[in-house]
Amino acid sequence: MKKLLLGNAAFARGLYEGGCRFVSSYPGTPSTEITEEAAKYNEIYAEWAPNEKVALEAAIGASIGGARAFCGMKHVGLNVAADPLYTASYSGVNGGLVIAVADDPGMHSSQNEQDSRHHAIASKVPMLEPADSQESKDFVMEAFEISEKFDTPVIVRMSTRISHSQSVVECSDRQERELIEYRKQPEKYVMMPAYAKGRHVFVEERTEKLVAYAETSSLNIQDINETATLGVITSGAAYQYAKEALGTSASYLKLGMVNPLPVDLILNFASRFDEVIVIEELDDVIETHCRKIGLNVRGKELFRPIGELSQTIIAEKILGKKNETVSLDENIPVRPPVMCAGCPHRGVFYALSKNKITVSGDIGCYTLGAVAPLNSMDTTICMGASVSALHGFNKVRGTEAEKHSVAVIGDSTFMHSGITGLVNIAYNATNSTVIILDNSITGMTGHQQNPTTGMNLKGDPAAAVNLEKLCKAVGIKRVRVVDPYKLEETEKAILEELETEEPSVIISRRPCALLKYVKHSAPLKTDTEKCKGCKMCLKLGCPAISIKNGKAVIDHTQCVGCGICAELCKFDAIVNQ
């Protein structure tokens, strides 16, 4: 049976066909759909965990319990999960353990552009990299086999293009796997120094065996064109770009296993050609390996370690020609990054911007509060850092900073890694004000449930964390809830909490405007007789509002009737339909 599948959907199909029983992940673009698709198979238990570290630890536990298990995340999520990953490399597995990490060359939805191959090298676990949807499915199944054969977690490296591109996939039936017997083996699973020393020896010996496996593995493919004098060593999406750009003018060694890398296979391939070029996105991992084993190759002198590659870039750098492109005469308007019409975060950010408050920001769709016209975010580092960074900022800058600085963090991000930062504020005592933007969902990655929503991944009822009680439980005495659609109330709460002499939390609570169950008010309109064209309403940055012929105009197809613009208008020019 053949299907046209996204790379992520094909990956989930590989989990199903490979007999996976347990899935635990945290949503992160471009990896999210793997777990969402896996949850559609009744044979697989699937869950959203509070963060990637918890998710991987749960998957490790399921593996030790004898099941084939999976954990998925985006590249920065692997930073969070690095602690259990590096130790799981030592302890190994019982049932197969596969980890998906989706890199984001070009930073389409990420705060950095790191190359996850470095984690595979440093943790000394094998990494596979598919180049299309069929391989996304097949490599998952092979990863489970490698995991159990070599007693190791296996990382499968996806990327934005492979995750979100479609190609034809040959689907098969599920290979049901019985639970592997669990045996008490403290010398294998208890990683205290006395046992870990022995497991490190095992890891080094395993690496030698994996290199030998890589030499002959069908994951690594030679595509030889007999007349070609150029050899290309590549992997993943870069292979597809190279094939399209260079065609039969080159021969290719496509590495499906990118850690550990083979030696003899690469040397034998390179010996056939006058010139060898390594084409890889981001860092020079393959190129460095080639130089280490004595090959004189070209790579990053041609291709920068920044952004995505393309057919055009490869053709220009190697063949010296640009692909023909077609340009449009029409000037297509740019779609600026902006919070949605009716976004509940808009009122909070307007109040912060109006009062020139320093904002320690976090990861989520609310990061758009940093852009014009709100311009109300000073820093964004990583998940949960807003709370911790505010504490450090206030500690060194003192009382004046405490009265003019806040942290903002979403409900899902707070559950991910903001709680411990709030504990630190309470424990180490800064008069810091934290605003939790509770929109009742994980918004940026596509409306996934989280521990505060009262539903699990399947949409079934689940225990819901009470944010008010949680904040008080960790030592915050001042906790108040505001409706961000009520501008005056929201601004008043922020200014009052900044003046207090103790830590405080404001929960800005209003569901995401895009949630299907949210009922909106009727769209608003402008009374052109009253409108003075002062443009005060534009300071909100709402995409539903524009100026035409000197008057404010509200797009009724976008407006959800939140009323914030009406609160701002000093001339009562924004009214109900």
C-alpha positions, 0 to 999 in steps of 0.5 A, a space after each residue: 500500500 502506497 501513501 503520500 506522507 509528510 516526513 513526520 507522518 512517515 516517521 510515525 508510520 515507522 513507529 507503528 510498523 516497527 512495533 513501538 508501544 510507548 511514545 512520550 514527547 514535548 511539542 516543538 516545530 518541526 517535530 510535533 507531527 510525529 507524536 500527533 500522528 503516532 497517537 492515531 494508532 491505537 496500538 501505541 500509547 502516546 503522551 505529551 510530557 511537561 518537557 523533553 527531559 521528562 519525556 526522554 526519561 519516561 521513554 527510557 523507563 519504558 525501554 527498560 521495561 522491555 518495550 520499544 519506545 520513542 521520544 521526539 523533540 526539536 533541536 533545542 529540546 535535545 539540549 533539555 534532554 541531554 542529561 538523560 541522553 548521555 547517561 542512557 548511552 552508558 546504560 543502554 536499553 532493553 527494548 529498542 529506544 529511538 529518539 527523533 531530533 528535528 533540526 531547523 536550518 534557516 531558523 524558520 521557527 527557532 531561536 538558534 540553528 544548532 547542529 544536533 549531530 554534535 550531541 550524537 558525537 558527544 553522547 556516543 550514540 548512533 544517529 541516522 538521517 533520512 533524505 525523504 519520507 520513505 527513508 523516514 519510515 524505514 530508518 525508524 524501523 532500522 533504528 529499533 533493530 540497531 538499538 536492540 542489537 548494539 544496546 544503545 539509544 538511536 537518534 534519528 535526525 530530521 530537518 524542517 524540509 524532510 519533516 514537512 515535505 511529502 513523498 510516496 511511502 510504501 506502507 506495510 503491516 505492523 510487526 508486533 513485538 512482545 515485551 522483552 523480559 526485565 531483569 534486575 541488573 544494577 551494574 547496567 542500569 545504576 549509573 554510579 561511578 563503580 558501575 559507570 566505569 565499566 559501562 564506559 568501556 562498553 560504550 567505546 567497544 560499542 562504537 568500534 562495532 558501530 563503525 564496522 556496521 556503518 562500513 557495510 550498512 544499507 543505510 549508506 548508499 553509493 550512487 555512481 555515475 561512471 563518467 563523473 570525475 566529481 565525488 560528492 559526500 552528503 546526507 539528508 536534504 542536502 543529498 536531494 539538493 545535490 542530485 537535482 543541481 548536479 545530476 549525472 555530472 557527479 557521483 554520490 555517497 549518501 550517508 544515512 548513518 551520520 554517527 559514527 561515520 565509516 572510514 573505509 567506505 568513504 576512502 574507497 569512494 573518494 579514491 575513484 574521483 579527481 575531486 571530492 566535495 562534502 555537501 552538508 547543511 550547518 556544521 562541517 561534521 562530515 568534512 572534519 571526519 574526512 580530513 581526519 582520515 586523510 582526505 583532501 576534500 572541499 566543503 565549507 569553503 564553498 558552503 557557509 555553515 549558516 541557513 539552508 542549502 538549495 539547488 541554486 546555491 549548489 549549482 552556483 558554487 560547484 558549476 558556476 551557474 545560476 538556475 533560471 528563475 521566474 520573477 513576478 511583476 507584481 509586488 507581493 506584500 510582505 506578511 509581517 510577524 504579528 500576533 493574531 487578531 484577538 490574541 489575549 497577549 496583546 493587552 498585556 504587552 500594550 500595558 508593558 510597552 506603554 509604561 516602558 517596563 523592561 520585559 524578560 521574555 520567553 519562547 512562544 507565540 507571545 515572543 512576537 511582543 518584541 516586534 513593532 509596534 509593541 516593542 515590549 520585550 527585551 530578552 528571549 533566551 530559552 524555554 523558562 529563562 524569562 523567570 530565572 533571568 529576571 531574578 538575576 537581572 533584579 539581583 544585580 540592578 537592585 530595587 529600581 530594576 525590581 520596580 520596572 521589570 517583569 518576566 512573561 511566560 506562557 502556561 505551557 512554557 511555565 510547566 516546561 521549565 518556568 516553575 524552578 525559576 519561580 522557586 528560585 525567586 521565592 527561595 532567594 528573594 527578589 521582589 520580582 513580578 512574573 506574568 504567566 500568559 495563560 491562553 489555555 493551550 500550547 499555542 505556537 506549535 499548533 494547539 497541543 494540550 499541556 498539564 494545565 488544560 485538563 486534557 491529555 494528548 488524546 483529548 481525554 480528561 486529565 488532571 489539570 494543574 492549578 496555576 494559582 495554587 502551584 505558585 503559592 505552593 512554591 512560596 509566592 504569596 501574592 498571586 492575582 488573575 486578570 483578564 487581558 481584554 480589560 486593559 485598565 484592570 491589567 495595567 493596574 495589576 502590573 503597576 501595583 505588583 511592581 510596587 510591592 516589596 515581595 515576589 508576585 505572580 500575575 496570571 493573565 487568563 484568556 483562551 487563545 483566540 484561535 481555539 475552536 471552542 472559543 465563542 467570539 463577540 461580533 466584529 467591531 466597526 469604525 464610526 467614520 464621523 467620530 474617527 479623527 485618524 489619530 492612529 491610537 488604535 494602531 499602537 496595538 499592532 492588531 492585523 484587523 485594523 488599518 488606516 484608509 483615507 485617514 480613517 481607521 478601518 476594521 476588517 470584519 473577517 479578522 476582528 473577533 470583537 475583543 474590544 481592546 481597540 475600543 478601550 484605547 479610542 478616546 473619541 468612542 469611534 470604535 463601536 459594535 456593528 
